[in-house]
């Protein structure tokens, strides 16, 4: 039997105490009160809106629980709406940044440079340069990063949005000031948007989106580690090594892809006015204001029928002026598909309630 001396016991006690202290340190630091910021809600909102040129780098995760059904050709978009998205990001300016999305198969890197956009797929070991303008595009993982998400939400908030301060919160080592946006329009599915940002430069470090009728946020995006230092220039440039396939692809002309499948959309749908669209996209429109804005897109016959069939399995059929229509509801996003007498299938989608989309679709069919 080995005899343990008192001196050895003391040494092990010191080691155990030190280990316990290191393990508990994050919780202890997080429990310290966050210094209160005197910045007003209006000032914080303005700084967030002006933060597009502020630098940062770090690791962020977003969690979404929207229950979006699978739709044809939209698998990557649907995956962003359910589950966890993990990303490393290095951001120097709107035209100089990099975001690495971590996946079960590896990672997909997106580079934005003054010369264009580059996509590096580690699974296929290929680097692709993407040329051409993007007046409209599908959502991508980098849209869920806290600074980007906050910029879009603050920009989308209308004049009727109620703005107030929230208690400060320490996020990834940043003593962040809190801002709450509450839409006045009851047609929005969003009940509140909470943003925590660095009070000095407005860079958002956490965004929580609440849906009507839900106590917990349905979308949370936050940094787990972050630095507000400017990233090294070399980090923002793709540097393919030996054996990496490099190719160039040109984005399709959005005006040719999205136009020509239906009559020109009206200036208003009943009491809901149309928002100005990007040049050349007269057949695609956004309607409404603030967080109650939604898109209307005419779909080609084949794709429209496929999407309508897929949505029918997950949605609820509604009658709109004796036309076939399906509504798919999630806590945050509502989608309505309706086949018009003239032939095209229209897709209406946004963070709005089903009655708002049914009202809009009914007026759309009346004008067709």
CORBELKA-V703697 format. One line per field, one symbol per residue. ss: DSSP state (~ for helix, > for strand, _ for the rest). burial: b if it has 24 or more other C-alpha atoms within 12 Angstrom, else e. Layout:
# CORBELKA-V703697
ss = ???
burial = ???
This chain:
# CORBELKA-V703697
ss = _____~~~~~~~~~~~~~~~~~~~~~~~~~~_________~~~~~~~~~_~~~__>>>>>>>>>>_________~~~~~~_>>>>>>>>>>>>__>>>>>>>>__>>>>>>>>__>>>>>>____>>>>>>_________~~~~_~~~~~~~~~~~_____>>>>>>>>>>__>>>>>>>>>_____>_>>>>>>>>>_____>>>>>>>>_______>>>>>>>>>_____~~~~________>>>>>>___~~~~~_________>>__>>>>________>>>>__~~~_>>>>>>_~~~~~~~~~~~~~~_>>>>>__>>>>>>>____>>>>>>_____>>>>>>_>_~~~~~~~~~~~~~~_
burial = eeeeeeeeeeeeeeeeeeeeeeeeeeeeeeeeeeeebebebebbbbbbbbbbbbbbbbbbbbbbbbebbbbeeeeebbbbbbebbbbbbbbbbbebbbbbbbeeeebbbbbbbeebbbbbbbeeebbbbbeeeeebeeebbbbbbbbbbbbbbbbbbeeebbbbbbbbbbbbebbbbbbbbbbebbbbbbbbbbbbbbbbbbbbbbbbbbbbeeeebbbbbbbbebbbeebeeebbbbeeeeeeeeeeeeeeebeeebbebbbebbebbeebebbeeeeebbbbbbbbbbbbbbbbbbbbeebbbebbbbbbeebbbbebeebbbbbbbbbbbbbbbbbbeeebbbbbbbbbbbebbbbbbbbbbeeb
